[in-house]
């Protein structure tokens, strides 16, 4: 798909049911045009991961996802050797009275590609196709990885090449489309941010969140969608351990539609708080009178 302007991108995202404000659309457009990684921060559930999926759909290319976690290392992120297959190969040769050479055991057929190597290799494979569109590499929740892995990632994002001692250096024909996300459970080093275009995705306004609900859950009655959005907006003003994101808004709306609700009531709010609040202390704090007060305000403002 040809995206010639920020407006084109914003409209294309909207057609994919992703409602992006002008700032996010601008950052995304520049990341695509300048072939720079896009670094997205924000609270959980505001749409950071989703935009990478939508971009892959718009570009009609593959999405390669690296989910970060504590202890993530090169073996899980870049490549490792298929030791089981290597052992079977050794035993097969021994049964024939032959010996395996190092070149045989560490060849392409025994290499297991992990997301970072997959992204670089697919870039090379797609370079000769008619679309010539590189894959989208999603490095999700980089803040959950260790600082050592973050430092390793700096080299990848600078040169987009990986050296495998037994094979050599594999370099991308062109940079993949890279989206990094962070929930800011820790600060990511400035050196990583400098290599990226940065954007903070905040909780949406009432108008934007209502539009998202109407787009994502089109079978929801208008009154229900409005009240759900208003209730979530009010919840975000309360001192909770975990504030509900847009993902919870959509989950709650879908759940209420499944229950054939056309509007919020005290009973249905109490019965379904577990859809939007994930900690018992938060549920206890909101349950009962507080939920009733929030619902009363929502009804007045509707």
C-alpha positions, 0 to 999 in steps of 0.5 A: 500500500502506498502511503504518501502522507501523514493523512494517508497513514492516519486514514489507512490506520482508521480503516484497520480500526486503529484510531491514531491521533496526529502525533502518533501518525506523524511518528509512525510515518516518519519511522517508515519514511526514514527507515528508523525504529519506532520506540513507543512507551505508555501504560499497558493496554493503550495500543502499542503492540497493536500498531505493529500488527496493523502496520504489518497488515497495511504493508502486506508483510510479515510480523516477527515478534520478539517478546522480551522478558528477564533473562532473555539472551542471544539463544532466544532472541537471535539464533541457536543450534539444533543440538538434537538434530546435530546429535542424530547426524553424528550417530548416523555418520558413526553407524556408517563408520564416518565422522562428522566435521565441524563444517557439517555440524554447524551448517545452515540446516542445523541453524535455528533462527530466532526473531532478530535473525529471522527479520534480517534474513526475511529482509534479504529474501523479500528484497527480490520480490515485486513489493520489496517490503521488509518485515515488521519486527516487533520488540515487545516490552523491551523494559522487561529484558536485562540491560545486557540484552538492551546493550546487545540490541544497540548493535543490531539496530545500528548496523542490522547485521548479525555475526555467526562465528561458524557461518559469517556475517549476515547483513540486512539488504534493507532495515526491517520496520522496527517497533519497540514497546515499553511499559516503563517498568524501568527506564530504557537507556538513552543510547537505545532511544537515540537510535529511535523515533520516540512517542508516548501513547497516553490514555485517550480522551473520552471522544477518542476512546468512544470512537475506538469502542464504536469501531472495535465493538460495532454491535454495542448499543450507543448508550452502552458504549458511551456509559462504558467509556465514561465509567472507564474515564472516571476510574482512571481518576481513582488511585488504583494499583492498575488503571484499566487501559483501552484493552480493558474497555474493549473487553468490558464492552464485549462482555456486556454485549455478550450479556445482552446489556444495553446500558450499565446498571449497578448490579451488572457493574458489580458482577463484571468488575473483574473484567476491567480490574485485575487486583482484588484490592482495586475491586474492593475499593470500587465495589459498592458505593464508589461504583454507584457514585461513578455510575451516577456521574456517568449517567448525568454526563451522558 
